[in-house]
Each structure stands twice: as C-alpha cells, then as structure tokens.
C-alpha cells in the first residue's frame, strides 16, 4: 500500500528551501525552452494544494493561463484558495484525473508531485503520460525516495518478500536493472539515483512501446530533501520538428541538465542566515572556486567548504523567507 497523502494543512510548501530552488531551476529550463516552444500556451497540470506555489510561479514567470489543479484531500478548500481565474480544480485521484484532462489535446506541462514512494502510482502515471501526452509536452514526476518503504514491505509481507531487491521489483519489475548491484540498495544516495533512472526509463520505454513518432528526451534528474528524501525526474516528448527546436534552445548551458551518462543532480542548499547569505553573494560569481580560507580572509566569516560549494551552485535561486507584520 502506498503512503496516504499528507493532509493539506500539514506542510506549507512555499517554505521548503530545496523545493523552492527546484521550482526555480524548472522555470529556468522552461524559459530556455520558450525561445522555441510556445510554453505560455501550454496547459499546466499539477497539485496546487492550499498554497498553489507552483501555479503562482508558473503563471507569473511563464505566463501560462490554462491551469488544472488535482486535489484529492479537500477540493472545496482548494477551490476557495484558488489564486487565479485561470486555475480549474479537479477533485479525485491523480491517476484518474490525468486520464480525463486531455493530455493529448495540446502540449502540457505536467508535474505529478507525489509524496508517495516507489510503491505508489508514480511509475505507472509517468508511463501513461509518456504514452498519451501531446508532442512537445514536458513531463515531471516527483516521488519519495526513502529506502525505509522497502524495509517495511519486507517486514510486513509475511515472508513473501525476503529482500529489499524483491520489494523493489514488486513495485516496478520491468524498471529494475538485471542484475542489480547490491551496493545500490545499501546506500540511500545510490538508491535515489536508481529511482531517478527508473522514472526516466518508465517514460522513455512507454513512449517507445506505444509506437509513437515522438521520443522522450530526459532533461532533469534531481535529488533533494527538506525532510524526506525526494527525487524529481522528467523531460520532454519530441517529434521530428520539436527535436530541431530543442537543439536551438542551447540547454547545454544549464549546468544541471540531464545528459547521457551524467549523474543525478543533488540540490542541498545550506542553512544560512541573511547576513551570511549577503556576505557570500558579494563574492559571487567567483572567477575560480571560492575557498573557506579566502572567505575567512576577506570577510572573517568561517563556513565549511561544503556549505560554500553548495551555496555557490544555487545562490541565484536561494530563497529568503521573512515574516510580515500586518
């Protein structure tokens, strides 16, 4: 059984720094694609919840004005919090709703941002989208990548599942490599990389097996955590004309772009005070690597080198939160 959906009131999704950065990287990708693709005319299908963070960002930054929010837990409350008239709330399970919103009618930006793990609907829904969505559609899927779900499956299977590998194969047998290196399941970070690869494979294979003219081109493979470890992977469906358009977008300039043979991109923003952030910002971008010794000599601020390195990767997108008194 997949984990129940987190109640709407449990988390304010606008206040998670790594998730915040992920959204901005996605916008950066789509803005680059917008040079050749009519992104503003796409239909965005996602999970708005109470906060509609993605919807607000995509409407303002990408000018998308055809938006569908899937809401299972409380459609009426989601309707009340709807931020724009161009947002339509659809109640029900995402697996059902994506089959009703006409993914084949026009290019879509689909983001299935699940909290379910590998035993949830993510792989199957990703495959369905790749089979049916219109040419040019951008498909993104997020799932929880905590290995504990496999351990629980072994524990509660009454002996029917005897290992982590068997548990994983029971979730998506056709997506797990054979043979599977046992070291992958002994490391959380390696497991996250495997989950990202499985999501991408589900979409690549589904588009091919459906006999489509379009192929699925992976574009991103992120791992991050604001608590639970999460993986987001996705890409774009491309027919012959759109393959040529994508080449003109110069996406290779994006340092985190998913390329053949590239490793998963880890978003791991360090926790910094506003003063520390401002101090680092004044030294970035740096011509070379900004070292902890150089930082201390120039500013008297002492930080771990790993903090500096991770911040330098995402400083343009690093969020600042503040309380407003009204």
N, C-alpha and C positions, 0 to 999 in steps of 0.2 A: 504493500500500500504506500502511496506517496504521502509525503507530509502535508497536513492540511494547510490551506492558505493562511498566512499570517493575518490576523484581524486588521482592518483598515486603520484602526486607531493606535496600532502597536508602534509604528515607526513613522517619523516624519522623514520622507525620502529625500527631502531637499537638504538635509543636514548630515550627509554622509560624504566625507571629502573625496574618497577614491571613486565613489559612484559619480560624484559631481564632475570629477576630472574625466571619467569615462564618457559622460554625455558630451562634454566639450570636444573630446577627440572625435567622437562620431560626427558632430557638427562640422568639425574641420574637414573630415573626409567628404561629407556631403556638399560642403561649399566648394571643394575642389572639383567634385563631380558636376556641380551645377554649371560649370563652364561649357559642358557639352550635353548634359542631361537636364530635362525640364523638371527639376526637383520640386519647384514650387507648385507644380500641377499634380504631384503625387498624392495618393491617399495614405495618411498615416494611420496605422492600426497598432494600438498598444494598450497598456494597462495604466489608466490615469489615477486610479485610487481616489483619495481625498485631495491630494496635493497637485496632481496634474503637472508635475515639474517638467517632464519631457515634452508635454503638449505645449506648455507656455514657451519653452525654449525653441522648439521646432517651428512654432507659429511665428515667433518674433525674428529668429535668426534665418530661417529658411523660407519664410512666407507661405508655408503650407496652410491651406484653408479648407481642406477636406480631411476631417479627423474623426476616427472612431475609437472610443474607449471601451474596452471589455471589462465588465465588472461582475464578479460572481457574488461577492460577500454582501453588498448593500447598494444595489443600483439606485435606489431613491436618494440616498445620501450623496452618492456620486453625482447624480443629476443636479442636486442642489448646489454642489461645489463646482459645477461645470464652468470653466473660466471664459469661454468664448461661444458665440452662437454657432460657430462652425464645427463644434465638437458634438458628436452624437454618442450617447451612452447606450451600449448594448449589454443587457444582462445575460448571464449564462456562463458555462464553461468555455474557456478559450478554444479548446479543441473543437467544440461545436460552432462557436461564433465565426472562427476563421473560415469555415465552410459555407458561411451564409453572407459574407460581406463582399463577395465578388472580387476575389484576388485576381481573377483573370480578366476583369473588365478594363482596368487601367493600371499603369505601374504603381506599385505600392512601396511604402517604407513600412515594413512590418517588424516590430520589436516585441517578441514574446519574452518578457522579462519575468521569468518564473522564479519562485523561491523553492520549488520542488527540486529534488536531487535527480540522480541518474535513473531512479526507478519511477520517475514521473513521466509526463507526456512530452517532454522537450524534444527527444529524438524523433518521435513519430510526427509531431506537429511540424518540426523543421522539414522533414521529408515531404509532408503533404504540401507545404508552401512551395518547396522547390519543384514539385510536380505540376503545380497549377498556376502559380503567380505569373503575371504578365511579363513580357520581355522588358528588361531594364529595372525590374523590382529589386530593391535592397532588402535582404532578409537577415535579421539578427535574432539570436536566441541566447538567453541567459539562464543558467541553472546553477544550483548549489553543488559545489564540488567537494563537499566534506566526505572523507572516506568512511566516517562513522556509520553512514547509512548501510554500507556493505557489511560491516560488523554486526549491525542489528539484524540484517537479513539472515546471516549465518546463525546468529543466536536464536532467532525465533522461527526457524524453518523446520524444527523437529527432526533435524538430521538430514533433511532432503538437500540442503545446500551445505557443503562441507568446507568451502574455502572462499576467500574474497574474490578470486577469479571466477568461480562458479556463480557467485552472487552477481558479479558484473555481467557475465554472459547471459544470465537470466533476464537482465534488463534490456540488452541490445545485442543479441548473439552475433548478428551479421556485421557489427561495427567494431568488435574487439579483435585486435590482430591475433593471428595464429602463426607461430606460438607467441605467447605474451611473456615478455621479460618479467620475471618475478620481482625484480628490483623496482619496477614501476609502481607496484601496489604496496611497497614498503616505504614509500616517500610521498608525503602529501603534495609537494610541489610537482613531482613527476606525475602523480595521478591527475592533477589539474591540467597538465599538458596533454595527457591522454584524453581527458574529457573534451578539451578544445578540439583535438584532432577528430574525435568521434562525431562531434557536432558538424564539423565541416564535411567529413566523409558522408554523413547522412544526407546532406544537401547535394553534394557532388553526385553521389550514386543515384539519388532519387531523380534528379534531372536527366541523367543519362538513361536510366532504366525505363523512364517514361517515354523514351524515344523522341525527346524534344529537340528542336533545332537549336534551342538555347543551351548554353553550358553555364554551370555555376562557377564563378570566379571568387575564391576566398579573398577577403580584404582585411579582416581583423580577427585577432585571437588574443583576448585579454584575460588575465587573471588578476584578481584584486580581492581585498577583504576590508569591510567596515564592521567586523564581527565575524560572520560566517564567510568561508572561502567561496568565491563565486567565479564563474567563467562565462564570458560573453564571446561568441564566435559568429561570424557571418560574412556575407559577401553579396554579389550581385549576379542576377541572371542576364546573360548576354547572348543575343542573336548576332548574326554577322555584322550588321550595321553598328550595333552598340559596342561590339568589340573594338571597332575602329575608333569610336568616340572615346572609349575608355583610355585608349593609348594616348589620346591628345590631352588627357586631364593631368598628366605628369604627376601621378600619385606617388611615384618613387621618391618624391621629395619628402614624403611623410616618413619619419624615421621608425615609426612603429607599424608600418604597413606589413601585412601578412604576405610573405613571399615564399616560393617553393624552398623548402629546407630551412626556413627561418624558425627560430624558437618562439615560444609564446611570450608575449609582451606583458610584463608584470607592472601593474600600477601600485606603487607602495609609497604614497606621499607621507613624509614625516610630519609629526605633530610639532608645529612651530607657533610661537607667539607672534603677534602682529609686528612687534619690534624686530624679532629675529627675521621674519619674512622680509620686512623692509630693508634690513641690512643686507641680506643676500641678494635682493632684487637690484640693489645699487651696483652689484658686482657682476650681474648677468645681463646679456650673454657674455661669456668669457671666451677669449681667443683660444685658450687651452683649458685644461682641466683645472677647476678651482679646488685647491687643496685645503685641508683643515689648517695646515701651518700658515698658508697665505692668508686665509680668512682671519686667523687669530692675530697675525702681524698687522693687518690693515684695519681691523675693527675691534680687536680684543674679545671677539665672540668665539667661544670654543664649542664646536659641534663635532660629532662623529663624522668621519669621512663618508660613511654610508648615507647619513642624513643629507649631506651636501650633494652627493651624487644623485640621489633620488629626487631631491628638490630641483636640481638643475634640469632634469628630464621633463618636469611638468610645471615649471614655475609660471609659464604663461597662463596656465589653466588652474592654478592652485586657488581654492576658494577662500574667502574670508567671510565669517559669519559675525553678525552683530545684533544686539538686542535693541529694538526700537521702543522708546517710551512714548506712549500716546495718551 
